[in-house]
Amino acid sequence: MNLKGKKVILGITGGIAAYKIPLLVRMLKKAGAEVQVLLTPAAHEFVTPLTLATLSGNPALTNFSEGGEGVWNNHVELGMWADAMLIAPATANTIADLAHGNSSNLLLTVFLSARCPVIIAPAMDLDMYRHDSVRDNLETLRKRGTLIIPAESGELASGLSGEGRMAEPETLFAFLETTLLHGSRLTGKKILVTAGPTFEPIDAVRFIGNHSSGKMGFALANVLAEQGADVTLVYGPGSARDLDHRVKRIDVMTAAEMYTACVDCYPKMDAAILSAAVADFKPKNVAANKIKKEQGGISNIELEETQDILAALGKMKSPAQVLVGFALETDNEIANAKSKLERKNLDFIVMNSLRDTGAGFGTATNRISIFTKDGKTHNFDLKPKREVASDIAEILYSYLKK
């Protein structure tokens, strides 16, 4: 993708993940972007200004005055110069400084002066990332309009494994690319997204559900919001986090509740992407109290079909609206997905398979194929769900701009 003429500030703080940033600088320069690197004093412990200056073609700045020659690095001018600012890695300390408006170094003052979209990519150990103070600071920044690239799960510098690992350079690049090239192309478009599982009660404490986390739907909602869309997310009881502050969220529990929310919202929408893993069946009779073992247990549960949300919206769809479905398959994937596309009056369908390693429920990645109503097929490699969402948004945009 051509980023010629785009101006990017990369702010690096004192975290081990700083070693990944030289690769990002190289990727941005190769795409034609102008790059200005800012470092906190602590960042020098992890990556050298010389390396970053060589790769970016500009001096890597730390102080307000560099080189002892009275050259003033004007934070206001830098804030006005950039088309986007990315702070990566964003440590817990820097996140706290950003949230509280501290201005103790050049990077922080440029953040306060920035008129462009500002993005942060948190990186820290898993217990720090989960801590209430960090979560509160991230939420404060999100509400103020700062874009956040969620930390990923994986091996951490502490030797532990879990959530807190900074997103990979390819993901950071894709996020910047979307922000720089497509930041407002969906402005004025209203889009409905569904995500997560549904839980269908058996009795007062038990339910039928599935392993969907809602991460794919969150990624879609975030990417669409970043491109200017007015997004409404109908979300079942999943475990996904880090939703863009601009997304309107409607929480539901059951398939019936999701059906009602979607049928109510869709007439006002330009498009809908239904990525939720909605239960196909629910118990016909729900016990008001917990079923006890002494009562014979729950070995026999009579089931009935839930309402088909996608089919209902397909019947409601006007010629001006776009409707997108998901098909998670285990066998006869292509035939089943194409059949669903036709039967439910979809514009295109996103298919993934539980047989693909790294795809499916709860993963940070996905591998999809997209089939369109005009017979086209788009196949994609395994990617982080954020990048998958960008691929889906690209095809959605091709329909919305018609």
C-alpha positions as CSV (number, residue, x, y, z in Angstrom):
1,M,0.0,0.0,0.0
2,N,1.3,3.5,-0.9
3,L,1.7,5.8,2.1
4,K,3.7,8.4,0.2
5,G,3.4,11.8,1.8
6,K,1.9,10.4,5.0
7,K,3.7,11.7,8.2
8,V,4.0,9.3,11.2
9,I,5.4,9.9,14.6
10,L,6.5,6.8,16.4
11,G,6.9,7.2,20.2
12,I,9.0,4.5,21.9
13,T,8.9,4.0,25.6
14,G,11.0,1.8,27.9
15,G,9.8,-1.7,27.3
16,I,11.4,-4.8,26.0
17,A,9.0,-4.8,23.0
18,A,10.9,-1.7,21.7
19,Y,13.1,-4.2,19.8
20,K,10.3,-4.7,17.3
21,I,9.9,-1.1,16.3
22,P,12.9,-0.8,13.9
23,L,11.1,-3.4,11.7
24,L,8.0,-1.2,11.8
25,V,10.1,1.9,10.8
26,R,11.4,0.0,7.9
27,M,7.9,-1.1,6.8
28,L,6.6,2.4,6.9
29,K,9.6,3.8,5.0
30,K,9.2,1.1,2.4
31,A,5.6,2.1,2.0
32,G,6.7,5.7,1.4
33,A,5.8,7.3,4.7
34,E,7.8,10.0,6.5
35,V,8.8,8.8,10.0
36,Q,9.8,10.8,13.0
37,V,10.9,8.7,16.0
38,L,10.6,10.0,19.6
39,L,12.1,8.1,22.5
40,T,11.7,8.4,26.2
41,P,15.0,8.3,28.1
42,A,14.2,4.8,29.3
43,A,13.7,3.6,25.7
44,H,17.5,4.0,25.1
45,E,18.0,0.9,27.3
46,F,16.2,-1.2,24.7
47,V,16.9,0.3,21.2
48,T,19.5,2.9,20.0
49,P,18.7,6.3,18.5
50,L,21.4,5.6,15.9
51,T,19.5,2.5,14.6
52,L,16.2,4.4,14.4
53,A,17.7,7.5,12.8
54,T,19.4,5.3,10.1
55,L,16.2,3.5,9.3
56,S,13.9,6.6,9.4
57,G,16.2,9.1,7.8
58,N,15.5,11.6,10.6
59,P,17.3,12.1,13.9
60,A,15.6,10.1,16.7
61,L,14.6,12.7,19.3
62,T,14.5,12.4,23.1
63,N,15.0,15.9,24.5
64,F,13.6,19.3,23.8
65,S,17.1,20.4,22.9
66,E,19.5,18.0,21.1
67,G,23.2,18.2,20.4
68,G,24.2,21.1,22.5
69,E,23.7,23.6,19.6
70,G,20.5,25.1,20.9
71,V,18.3,23.3,18.4
72,W,14.8,23.3,19.9
73,N,12.5,20.4,19.2
74,N,9.2,22.1,19.1
75,H,6.5,19.8,20.5
76,V,3.7,22.0,19.0
77,E,5.2,21.8,15.5
78,L,5.7,18.1,15.8
79,G,2.1,17.6,17.0
80,M,0.8,19.6,14.0
81,W,3.2,17.9,11.5
82,A,2.0,14.4,11.9
83,D,-0.9,12.6,10.2
84,A,-0.8,9.9,12.9
85,M,1.1,9.2,16.1
86,L,1.7,5.7,17.4
87,I,3.2,5.1,20.9
88,A,4.6,1.5,20.9
89,P,5.4,-0.1,23.2
90,A,3.2,1.9,25.6
91,T,4.3,0.8,29.1
92,A,2.0,1.0,32.2
93,N,4.0,4.1,33.4
94,T,3.6,5.9,30.1
95,I,-0.1,5.0,29.9
96,A,-0.6,6.5,33.3
97,D,1.3,9.7,32.2
98,L,-0.8,10.0,29.1
99,A,-4.1,9.5,31.0
100,H,-3.2,12.1,33.6
101,G,-1.8,14.7,31.2
102,N,1.8,14.6,32.4
103,S,4.4,16.4,30.3
104,S,7.8,15.4,31.8
105,N,9.4,14.5,28.4
106,L,9.2,15.3,24.7
107,L,7.1,12.4,23.8
108,L,4.4,13.3,26.4
109,T,4.3,16.9,25.3
110,V,3.9,15.9,21.7
111,F,1.0,13.7,22.7
112,L,-0.7,16.6,24.3
113,S,-0.1,18.8,21.2
114,A,-1.1,16.2,18.6
115,R,-4.0,17.2,16.3
116,C,-3.9,13.8,14.5
117,P,-5.2,10.4,15.5
118,V,-3.1,9.0,18.4
119,I,-2.7,5.2,18.8
120,I,-1.2,3.3,21.6
121,A,0.0,-0.3,21.7
122,P,0.2,-1.5,25.4
123,A,3.0,-3.9,26.4
124,M,3.6,-5.2,29.9
125,D,3.4,-8.3,32.0
126,L,0.0,-10.0,32.3
127,D,-0.8,-9.0,35.9
128,M,0.0,-5.4,35.1
129,Y,-2.2,-5.5,32.0
130,R,-5.0,-6.9,34.1
131,H,-4.6,-4.4,37.0
132,D,-7.6,-2.1,37.6
133,S,-5.4,1.0,37.5
134,V,-4.1,0.2,34.0
135,R,-7.6,-0.8,32.8
136,D,-9.0,2.5,34.1
137,N,-6.2,4.5,32.5
138,L,-6.8,2.8,29.1
139,E,-10.5,3.4,29.4
140,T,-9.9,7.1,30.2
141,L,-7.7,7.4,27.1
142,R,-10.2,5.5,25.0
143,K,-13.1,7.9,26.0
144,R,-10.9,10.8,25.0
145,G,-10.5,9.4,21.5
146,T,-7.1,7.7,21.8
147,L,-7.1,4.5,19.6
148,I,-5.8,1.4,21.3
149,I,-4.3,-1.7,19.7
150,P,-5.0,-4.4,22.3
151,A,-2.1,-6.4,23.7
152,E,-2.0,-10.0,22.5
153,S,-1.5,-13.3,24.3
154,G,1.8,-15.1,24.1
155,E,5.2,-15.5,25.8
156,L,6.2,-12.6,27.9
157,A,9.6,-11.2,29.0
158,S,8.9,-12.5,32.6
159,G,8.8,-16.0,31.3
160,L,5.1,-16.2,31.9
161,S,2.6,-16.7,29.1
162,G,-0.6,-14.7,28.8
163,E,-2.2,-11.4,27.7
164,G,0.1,-8.3,27.7
165,R,2.4,-8.9,24.7
166,M,2.6,-6.0,22.3
167,A,1.0,-6.6,18.9
168,E,3.4,-7.6,16.2
169,P,4.9,-5.0,13.7
170,E,2.6,-6.3,10.9
171,T,-0.5,-5.6,13.0
172,L,0.8,-2.1,14.0
173,F,1.5,-1.3,10.4
174,A,-2.0,-2.5,9.3
175,F,-3.6,-0.3,12.0
176,L,-1.6,2.7,10.9
177,E,-2.4,2.0,7.3
178,T,-6.1,1.9,8.0
179,T,-5.9,5.1,10.0
180,L,-3.9,7.0,7.4
181,L,-5.7,5.8,4.3
182,H,-9.3,5.0,5.4
183,G,-9.9,7.1,8.4
184,S,-13.1,8.7,7.2
185,R,-14.3,6.7,4.2
186,L,-17.3,5.2,6.1
187,T,-18.4,8.5,7.6
188,G,-22.2,8.7,7.6
189,K,-22.7,4.9,7.3
190,K,-24.6,3.1,10.0
191,I,-23.4,-0.5,10.5
192,L,-24.8,-3.2,12.8
193,V,-22.3,-5.9,14.0
194,T,-23.1,-8.9,16.2
195,A,-20.6,-10.7,18.3
196,G,-20.0,-13.4,20.9
197,P,-22.1,-16.4,21.9
198,T,-25.6,-16.7,23.2
199,F,-26.5,-18.6,26.3
200,E,-29.8,-20.5,26.4
201,P,-30.9,-21.3,29.9
202,I,-31.7,-24.8,31.1
203,D,-32.6,-23.8,34.6
204,A,-31.8,-21.0,37.0
205,V,-28.0,-21.6,36.8
206,R,-27.3,-23.8,33.8
207,F,-27.3,-23.0,30.1
208,I,-26.4,-24.2,26.6
209,G,-23.6,-22.1,25.0
210,N,-20.5,-22.2,22.9
211,H,-16.8,-21.1,23.1
212,S,-17.1,-17.8,21.1
213,S,-15.2,-14.9,22.7
214,G,-16.5,-12.1,20.5
215,K,-13.0,-11.1,19.5
216,M,-13.7,-11.2,15.8
217,G,-16.8,-9.0,16.2
218,F,-14.9,-6.6,18.4
219,A,-12.2,-6.3,15.8
220,L,-14.8,-5.6,13.1
221,A,-16.6,-3.0,15.2
222,N,-13.3,-1.2,16.0
223,V,-12.1,-1.2,12.4
224,L,-15.4,0.1,11.1
225,A,-15.6,2.8,13.8
226,E,-12.0,3.9,13.0
227,Q,-13.1,4.4,9.3
228,G,-15.8,6.7,10.4
229,A,-18.9,4.4,10.6
230,D,-21.6,4.8,13.2
231,V,-21.4,1.3,14.6
232,T,-23.9,-0.5,16.8
233,L,-22.6,-3.8,18.4
234,V,-25.0,-6.4,19.7
235,Y,-22.9,-8.5,22.0
236,G,-23.6,-11.8,23.7
237,P,-21.8,-12.9,26.9
238,G,-18.3,-13.3,25.5
239,S,-14.9,-12.4,27.0
240,A,-13.6,-9.9,24.4
241,R,-12.3,-6.5,25.6
242,D,-11.0,-3.2,24.3
243,L,-14.0,-1.8,22.4
244,D,-13.6,1.5,20.6
245,H,-15.3,4.2,22.6
246,R,-17.3,5.3,19.6
247,V,-19.2,2.0,19.2
248,K,-22.7,1.8,20.7
249,R,-22.9,-1.5,22.6
250,I,-26.1,-3.5,23.3
251,D,-25.5,-6.4,25.6
252,V,-27.8,-9.5,25.3
253,M,-27.8,-13.0,26.7
254,T,-30.0,-15.2,24.6
255,A,-30.7,-15.7,20.9
256,A,-34.2,-14.2,21.4
257,E,-32.7,-11.1,22.9
258,M,-30.2,-10.8,20.1
259,Y,-33.0,-11.3,17.5
260,T,-35.1,-8.5,19.0
261,A,-32.1,-6.1,19.1
262,C,-31.1,-6.9,15.5
263,V,-34.6,-6.7,14.1
264,D,-35.1,-3.4,15.9
265,C,-31.8,-1.9,14.7
266,Y,-31.5,-3.2,11.1
267,P,-34.1,-0.9,9.4
268,K,-32.0,2.1,10.3
269,M,-28.7,0.6,9.1
270,D,-26.8,0.8,5.8
271,A,-25.2,-2.6,6.5
272,A,-25.1,-5.4,9.0
273,I,-22.3,-8.0,9.7
274,L,-23.5,-10.9,11.8
275,S,-20.5,-12.5,13.3
276,A,-22.1,-13.8,16.5
277,A,-22.2,-17.5,17.2
278,V,-25.9,-17.7,17.9
279,A,-27.3,-21.0,19.4
280,D,-29.3,-22.9,16.9
281,F,-31.3,-24.6,19.6
282,K,-32.7,-23.8,23.1
283,P,-34.4,-25.9,25.8
284,K,-38.1,-26.0,25.2
285,N,-38.9,-25.8,28.9
286,V,-36.7,-23.8,31.3
287,A,-36.9,-24.7,35.0
288,A,-37.4,-21.8,37.3
289,N,-35.1,-23.2,40.0
290,K,-31.9,-25.2,39.9
291,I,-32.6,-28.8,38.9
292,K,-31.3,-31.2,41.7
293,K,-29.7,-34.6,41.2
294,E,-32.4,-36.0,43.4
295,Q,-35.0,-34.9,41.0
296,G,-33.6,-37.1,38.3
297,G,-31.1,-34.7,36.8
298,I,-31.1,-33.3,33.3
299,S,-30.3,-36.3,31.2
300,N,-33.1,-35.5,28.8
301,I,-33.6,-32.0,27.5
302,E,-36.2,-31.3,24.8
303,L,-34.9,-28.7,22.4
304,E,-36.5,-26.4,19.9
305,E,-35.0,-24.1,17.2
306,T,-34.1,-20.5,18.0
307,Q,-35.3,-17.7,15.7
308,D,-33.0,-17.3,12.7
309,I,-31.6,-13.8,12.9
310,L,-29.8,-13.8,9.6
311,A,-32.8,-15.1,7.7
312,A,-35.1,-12.6,9.3
313,L,-32.8,-9.7,8.3
314,G,-32.5,-11.2,4.8
315,K,-36.2,-11.0,4.4
316,M,-36.3,-7.4,5.7
317,K,-33.3,-6.2,3.6
318,S,-33.9,-3.4,1.1
319,P,-32.0,-3.1,-2.2
320,A,-29.9,-0.3,-0.6
321,Q,-28.8,-2.3,2.4
322,V,-25.9,-4.7,2.7
323,L,-26.1,-7.9,4.7
324,V,-23.1,-10.1,5.6
325,G,-23.1,-13.4,7.4
326,F,-20.5,-15.8,8.9
327,A,-20.2,-19.5,8.4
328,L,-18.2,-21.5,10.8
329,E,-17.9,-25.0,9.3
330,T,-16.4,-28.3,10.1
331,D,-17.1,-30.2,6.8
332,N,-18.4,-29.4,3.3
333,E,-17.3,-25.9,4.1
334,I,-17.6,-24.2,0.7
335,A,-20.9,-25.9,-0.3
336,N,-22.5,-25.1,3.1
337,A,-21.3,-21.5,3.0
338,K,-22.5,-20.8,-0.5
339,S,-25.9,-22.4,0.3
340,K,-26.2,-20.1,3.3
341,L,-25.3,-17.1,1.1
342,E,-28.2,-17.8,-1.3
343,R,-30.8,-19.0,1.2
344,K,-30.5,-16.0,3.5
345,N,-30.3,-13.3,0.8
346,L,-26.7,-12.2,1.7
347,D,-24.4,-9.9,-0.2
348,F,-21.4,-11.9,0.9
349,I,-20.5,-14.5,3.5
350,V,-17.3,-15.0,5.5
351,M,-16.4,-18.6,5.9
352,N,-13.9,-20.1,8.3
353,S,-13.3,-23.7,9.4
354,L,-12.7,-25.2,12.8
355,R,-10.3,-27.6,11.0
356,D,-7.8,-24.7,10.3
357,T,-5.2,-24.4,13.0
358,G,-5.3,-20.9,14.6
359,A,-8.8,-20.2,13.4
360,G,-12.2,-20.4,15.2
361,F,-13.3,-19.6,18.7
362,G,-11.1,-17.8,21.2
363,T,-8.0,-17.4,19.0
364,A,-6.2,-14.2,18.2
365,T,-6.0,-15.2,14.6
366,N,-8.4,-16.3,11.8
367,R,-8.3,-17.6,8.3
368,I,-11.2,-16.8,6.1
369,S,-12.6,-17.1,2.6
370,I,-15.3,-14.7,1.4
371,F,-17.9,-15.6,-1.2
372,T,-20.0,-12.9,-2.8
373,K,-23.5,-13.1,-4.4
374,D,-22.0,-12.3,-7.8
375,G,-19.9,-15.5,-7.7
376,K,-16.5,-14.1,-6.6
377,T,-14.2,-15.8,-4.1
378,H,-11.6,-14.1,-2.0
379,N,-9.2,-16.3,-0.1
380,F,-7.0,-15.0,2.7
381,D,-4.0,-16.3,4.7
382,L,-4.1,-16.8,8.5
383,K,-3.9,-13.3,10.1
384,P,-4.5,-11.5,13.3
385,K,-8.3,-10.9,13.7
386,R,-7.6,-7.2,13.4
387,E,-6.2,-7.6,9.9
388,V,-9.0,-10.0,9.1
389,A,-11.5,-7.3,10.1
390,S,-9.7,-4.9,7.7
391,D,-10.0,-7.4,4.8
392,I,-13.8,-7.7,5.5
393,A,-14.2,-3.9,5.8
394,E,-12.5,-3.5,2.4
395,I,-15.0,-5.7,0.7
396,L,-17.9,-4.1,2.6
397,Y,-16.7,-0.7,1.4
398,S,-16.8,-1.9,-2.2
399,Y,-20.6,-2.5,-1.7
400,L,-21.3,0.6,0.2
401,K,-19.7,3.0,-2.2
402,K,-21.8,1.7,-5.2
